[in-house]
Amino acid sequence: MPIARRYRLAAGLARLFPALGRWAAARRRFRVFSEIFQTNFWGSPTSVSGPGSELGQTAMIREAIPALLAAHGVGSILDAPCGDFNWMQHVPLTGIHYTGVDIVPALIARNRASYGSADRTFVLGDIVEGALPTADLIFCRDCLVHLSYDETRRALDNFRRSGATWLLTTTFTSTRANHDIVTGDWRPTMLQQAPYGFPEPVALINEGCTEFDGRYPDKSLGLWRLADLPTW
């Protein structure tokens, strides 16, 4: 049974039994993202996190992120989720403490072995629920596009609870209408449209995206103060 169909069935059962729902949702997240990692579901030859994490798709943001962090006095980052760290390893983060969190144990183990250092740590965790390490800024690229509305709302609530000041996350500036998905699927999200209702970003970095035959040239990273985001 395809991944999306299997998790739609699980989501339907979870809605009938709320107590079971929380457990089932957490298991579903773990299984779907573990399977994506184990099977290289997105088919990238260089990154199990998908084509969007290849060096060619991240050239512009690798250059822009250090200046943005410096401009806003960011001294620590929580990369949530960090994926395989394929491109982030090439971002100069001198003087900034980096913590990567991911739900896939094998990814965290590999990242620790390959990239861990005094200023670069990797922890196992679920961004939708559970305590998150404290950082000045949460970097959440190419993640909310894979989460249902409900799990996005819970992740944003969790980000607020972490005590972070800033959120730097993916938004598609030309998308006119958002739609819900089952976690593990994908769609472009415009965070200033319903149901998210984000205000104007403090800063915006266009990624220069050429994926999907150039269909999404509006793919960007938006910077917001978490305190300014609405609850929904």
Contacts in CASP RR format, 6 or more apart in sequence:
PFRMAT RR
TARGET T0000
AUTHOR 0000-0000-0000
METHOD contacts of the structure
MODEL  1
MPIARRYRLAAGLARLFPALGRWAAARRRFRVFSEIFQTNFWGSPTSVSG
PGSELGQTAMIREAIPALLAAHGVGSILDAPCGDFNWMQHVPLTGIHYTG
VDIVPALIARNRASYGSADRTFVLGDIVEGALPTADLIFCRDCLVHLSYD
ETRRALDNFRRSGATWLLTTTFTSTRANHDIVTGDWRPTMLQQAPYGFPE
PVALINEGCTEFDGRYPDKSLGLWRLADLPTW
3 32 0 8 1.000
3 35 0 8 1.000
3 36 0 8 1.000
3 41 0 8 1.000
3 184 0 8 1.000
4 182 0 8 1.000
4 184 0 8 1.000
4 185 0 8 1.000
7 28 0 8 1.000
7 32 0 8 1.000
7 182 0 8 1.000
7 183 0 8 1.000
7 184 0 8 1.000
8 182 0 8 1.000
10 24 0 8 1.000
10 28 0 8 1.000
11 24 0 8 1.000
11 25 0 8 1.000
11 28 0 8 1.000
11 148 0 8 1.000
11 182 0 8 1.000
11 183 0 8 1.000
13 20 0 8 1.000
13 21 0 8 1.000
13 24 0 8 1.000
14 20 0 8 1.000
14 21 0 8 1.000
14 24 0 8 1.000
14 25 0 8 1.000
14 28 0 8 1.000
15 21 0 8 1.000
22 129 0 8 1.000
25 128 0 8 1.000
25 151 0 8 1.000
25 183 0 8 1.000
26 126 0 8 1.000
26 128 0 8 1.000
26 129 0 8 1.000
28 183 0 8 1.000
29 103 0 8 1.000
29 126 0 8 1.000
29 128 0 8 1.000
29 151 0 8 1.000
29 183 0 8 1.000
30 103 0 8 1.000
30 104 0 8 1.000
30 126 0 8 1.000
32 183 0 8 1.000
32 184 0 8 1.000
33 81 0 8 1.000
33 102 0 8 1.000
33 103 0 8 1.000
33 104 0 8 1.000
33 184 0 8 1.000
34 103 0 8 1.000
34 104 0 8 1.000
34 106 0 8 1.000
35 41 0 8 1.000
36 42 0 8 1.000
36 48 0 8 1.000
36 184 0 8 1.000
37 48 0 8 1.000
37 84 0 8 1.000
37 104 0 8 1.000
37 106 0 8 1.000
37 107 0 8 1.000
38 106 0 8 1.000
40 48 0 8 1.000
42 48 0 8 1.000
42 49 0 8 1.000
42 50 0 8 1.000
42 51 0 8 1.000
43 50 0 8 1.000
43 51 0 8 1.000
44 50 0 8 1.000
44 51 0 8 1.000
44 52 0 8 1.000
44 53 0 8 1.000
44 54 0 8 1.000
46 54 0 8 1.000
46 55 0 8 1.000
46 86 0 8 1.000
47 53 0 8 1.000
47 54 0 8 1.000
47 84 0 8 1.000
47 86 0 8 1.000
47 87 0 8 1.000
48 83 0 8 1.000
48 84 0 8 1.000
48 107 0 8 1.000
49 83 0 8 1.000
49 84 0 8 1.000
49 86 0 8 1.000
49 142 0 8 1.000
51 57 0 8 1.000
51 211 0 8 1.000
52 58 0 8 1.000
52 142 0 8 1.000
52 209 0 8 1.000
52 211 0 8 1.000
53 83 0 8 1.000
53 84 0 8 1.000
53 86 0 8 1.000
53 87 0 8 1.000
53 142 0 8 1.000
54 86 0 8 1.000
54 87 0 8 1.000
55 86 0 8 1.000
55 87 0 8 1.000
55 90 0 8 1.000
57 87 0 8 1.000
57 207 0 8 1.000
57 209 0 8 1.000
57 210 0 8 1.000
57 211 0 8 1.000
58 87 0 8 1.000
58 207 0 8 1.000
60 205 0 8 1.000
60 206 0 8 1.000
60 207 0 8 1.000
60 208 0 8 1.000
61 141 0 8 1.000
61 205 0 8 1.000
61 207 0 8 1.000
61 221 0 8 1.000
62 87 0 8 1.000
62 90 0 8 1.000
62 91 0 8 1.000
64 205 0 8 1.000
65 91 0 8 1.000
65 168 0 8 1.000
65 205 0 8 1.000
65 221 0 8 1.000
66 91 0 8 1.000
66 92 0 8 1.000
66 93 0 8 1.000
68 168 0 8 1.000
68 203 0 8 1.000
68 205 0 8 1.000
68 223 0 8 1.000
69 75 0 8 1.000
69 77 0 8 1.000
69 93 0 8 1.000
69 96 0 8 1.000
69 137 0 8 1.000
71 203 0 8 1.000
72 137 0 8 1.000
72 166 0 8 1.000
72 202 0 8 1.000
72 203 0 8 1.000
72 223 0 8 1.000
73 136 0 8 1.000
74 96 0 8 1.000
74 136 0 8 1.000
74 137 0 8 1.000
74 166 0 8 1.000
75 95 0 8 1.000
75 96 0 8 1.000
75 97 0 8 1.000
75 136 0 8 1.000
75 137 0 8 1.000
76 96 0 8 1.000
76 97 0 8 1.000
76 98 0 8 1.000
76 99 0 8 1.000
76 134 0 8 1.000
76 135 0 8 1.000
76 136 0 8 1.000
76 137 0 8 1.000
77 93 0 8 1.000
77 96 0 8 1.000
77 97 0 8 1.000
77 98 0 8 1.000
77 99 0 8 1.000
77 135 0 8 1.000
77 136 0 8 1.000
77 137 0 8 1.000
77 138 0 8 1.000
77 139 0 8 1.000
78 99 0 8 1.000
78 100 0 8 1.000
78 101 0 8 1.000
78 132 0 8 1.000
78 133 0 8 1.000
78 134 0 8 1.000
78 135 0 8 1.000
78 137 0 8 1.000
78 138 0 8 1.000
78 139 0 8 1.000
78 162 0 8 1.000
78 164 0 8 1.000
79 88 0 8 1.000
79 98 0 8 1.000
79 99 0 8 1.000
79 100 0 8 1.000
79 101 0 8 1.000
79 139 0 8 1.000
80 100 0 8 1.000
80 101 0 8 1.000
80 127 0 8 1.000
80 132 0 8 1.000
80 138 0 8 1.000
80 139 0 8 1.000
80 140 0 8 1.000
80 143 0 8 1.000
80 159 0 8 1.000
81 100 0 8 1.000
81 101 0 8 1.000
81 102 0 8 1.000
81 103 0 8 1.000
81 127 0 8 1.000
81 140 0 8 1.000
81 143 0 8 1.000
82 88 0 8 1.000
82 100 0 8 1.000
82 101 0 8 1.000
82 102 0 8 1.000
82 107 0 8 1.000
82 111 0 8 1.000
82 122 0 8 1.000
83 102 0 8 1.000
83 104 0 8 1.000
83 107 0 8 1.000
83 111 0 8 1.000
84 107 0 8 1.000
84 110 0 8 1.000
84 111 0 8 1.000
85 100 0 8 1.000
85 111 0 8 1.000
85 114 0 8 1.000
85 115 0 8 1.000
85 122 0 8 1.000
88 98 0 8 1.000
89 115 0 8 1.000
93 119 0 8 1.000
95 119 0 8 1.000
96 119 0 8 1.000
97 119 0 8 1.000
97 120 0 8 1.000
97 121 0 8 1.000
97 135 0 8 1.000
98 119 0 8 1.000
98 120 0 8 1.000
98 121 0 8 1.000
99 121 0 8 1.000
99 122 0 8 1.000
99 123 0 8 1.000
99 133 0 8 1.000
99 135 0 8 1.000
100 111 0 8 1.000
100 121 0 8 1.000
100 122 0 8 1.000
100 123 0 8 1.000
101 122 0 8 1.000
101 123 0 8 1.000
101 124 0 8 1.000
101 125 0 8 1.000
101 127 0 8 1.000
101 132 0 8 1.000
101 133 0 8 1.000
102 108 0 8 1.000
102 111 0 8 1.000
102 122 0 8 1.000
102 124 0 8 1.000
102 125 0 8 1.000
103 124 0 8 1.000
103 125 0 8 1.000
103 126 0 8 1.000
103 127 0 8 1.000
105 124 0 8 1.000
108 122 0 8 1.000
108 123 0 8 1.000
108 124 0 8 1.000
111 122 0 8 1.000
112 121 0 8 1.000
112 122 0 8 1.000
115 122 0 8 1.000
116 122 0 8 1.000
123 133 0 8 1.000
125 132 0 8 1.000
127 140 0 8 1.000
127 143 0 8 1.000
127 155 0 8 1.000
127 158 0 8 1.000
127 159 0 8 1.000
128 147 0 8 1.000
128 151 0 8 1.000
128 154 0 8 1.000
128 155 0 8 1.000
128 158 0 8 1.000
129 154 0 8 1.000
129 158 0 8 1.000
130 158 0 8 1.000
131 161 0 8 1.000
131 162 0 8 1.000
132 138 0 8 1.000
132 158 0 8 1.000
132 159 0 8 1.000
132 161 0 8 1.000
132 162 0 8 1.000
133 162 0 8 1.000
134 162 0 8 1.000
134 163 0 8 1.000
134 164 0 8 1.000
135 162 0 8 1.000
135 164 0 8 1.000
136 164 0 8 1.000
136 165 0 8 1.000
136 166 0 8 1.000
137 164 0 8 1.000
137 165 0 8 1.000
137 166 0 8 1.000
137 167 0 8 1.000
137 168 0 8 1.000
138 159 0 8 1.000
138 162 0 8 1.000
138 164 0 8 1.000
138 166 0 8 1.000
138 167 0 8 1.000
138 168 0 8 1.000
138 169 0 8 1.000
138 226 0 8 1.000
139 168 0 8 1.000
139 169 0 8 1.000
140 155 0 8 1.000
140 159 0 8 1.000
140 167 0 8 1.000
140 168 0 8 1.000
140 169 0 8 1.000
140 170 0 8 1.000
141 168 0 8 1.000
141 169 0 8 1.000
141 170 0 8 1.000
141 221 0 8 1.000
142 170 0 8 1.000
143 155 0 8 1.000
143 169 0 8 1.000
143 170 0 8 1.000
144 152 0 8 1.000
144 155 0 8 1.000
144 169 0 8 1.000
144 170 0 8 1.000
144 189 0 8 1.000
144 191 0 8 1.000
145 170 0 8 1.000
145 186 0 8 1.000
145 187 0 8 1.000
145 188 0 8 1.000
145 189 0 8 1.000
146 181 0 8 1.000
146 183 0 8 1.000
146 184 0 8 1.000
146 185 0 8 1.000
146 186 0 8 1.000
147 155 0 8 1.000
147 181 0 8 1.000
147 183 0 8 1.000
147 184 0 8 1.000
148 180 0 8 1.000
148 181 0 8 1.000
148 182 0 8 1.000
148 183 0 8 1.000
149 180 0 8 1.000
149 195 0 8 1.000
151 183 0 8 1.000
152 196 0 8 1.000
153 231 0 8 1.000
153 232 0 8 1.000
156 167 0 8 1.000
156 229 0 8 1.000
157 231 0 8 1.000
159 167 0 8 1.000
159 226 0 8 1.000
160 226 0 8 1.000
160 227 0 8 1.000
160 229 0 8 1.000
163 226 0 8 1.000
164 226 0 8 1.000
165 225 0 8 1.000
165 226 0 8 1.000
165 227 0 8 1.000
166 223 0 8 1.000
166 224 0 8 1.000
166 225 0 8 1.000
166 226 0 8 1.000
167 223 0 8 1.000
167 224 0 8 1.000
167 225 0 8 1.000
167 226 0 8 1.000
167 229 0 8 1.000
168 221 0 8 1.000
168 222 0 8 1.000
168 223 0 8 1.000
169 191 0 8 1.000
169 221 0 8 1.000
169 222 0 8 1.000
169 224 0 8 1.000
170 189 0 8 1.000
170 219 0 8 1.000
170 220 0 8 1.000
170 221 0 8 1.000
170 222 0 8 1.000
171 189 0 8 1.000
171 190 0 8 1.000
171 191 0 8 1.000
171 192 0 8 1.000
171 198 0 8 1.000
171 201 0 8 1.000
171 220 0 8 1.000
171 221 0 8 1.000
171 222 0 8 1.000
172 188 0 8 1.000
172 189 0 8 1.000
172 190 0 8 1.000
172 216 0 8 1.000
172 218 0 8 1.000
172 219 0 8 1.000
172 220 0 8 1.000
173 190 0 8 1.000
173 204 0 8 1.000
173 206 0 8 1.000
173 218 0 8 1.000
173 220 0 8 1.000
174 190 0 8 1.000
174 218 0 8 1.000
175 188 0 8 1.000
175 189 0 8 1.000
175 190 0 8 1.000
175 193 0 8 1.000
175 218 0 8 1.000
176 190 0 8 1.000
176 193 0 8 1.000
177 193 0 8 1.000
178 187 0 8 1.000
178 189 0 8 1.000
178 190 0 8 1.000
178 193 0 8 1.000
178 194 0 8 1.000
178 195 0 8 1.000
178 196 0 8 1.000
179 187 0 8 1.000
181 187 0 8 1.000
188 216 0 8 1.000
188 219 0 8 1.000
189 196 0 8 1.000
190 196 0 8 1.000
191 197 0 8 1.000
191 198 0 8 1.000
191 222 0 8 1.000
192 198 0 8 1.000
192 199 0 8 1.000
192 200 0 8 1.000
195 232 0 8 1.000
196 230 0 8 1.000
196 232 0 8 1.000
197 230 0 8 1.000
197 232 0 8 1.000
198 224 0 8 1.000
198 229 0 8 1.000
198 230 0 8 1.000
199 224 0 8 1.000
199 228 0 8 1.000
199 229 0 8 1.000
201 222 0 8 1.000
201 223 0 8 1.000
201 224 0 8 1.000
202 222 0 8 1.000
202 223 0 8 1.000
202 224 0 8 1.000
202 225 0 8 1.000
203 222 0 8 1.000
203 223 0 8 1.000
204 220 0 8 1.000
204 221 0 8 1.000
204 222 0 8 1.000
204 223 0 8 1.000
205 220 0 8 1.000
205 221 0 8 1.000
205 222 0 8 1.000
206 217 0 8 1.000
206 218 0 8 1.000
206 219 0 8 1.000
206 220 0 8 1.000
207 219 0 8 1.000
207 220 0 8 1.000
207 221 0 8 1.000
208 217 0 8 1.000
208 219 0 8 1.000
209 216 0 8 1.000
209 217 0 8 1.000
209 218 0 8 1.000
209 219 0 8 1.000
210 217 0 8 1.000
211 219 0 8 1.000
END
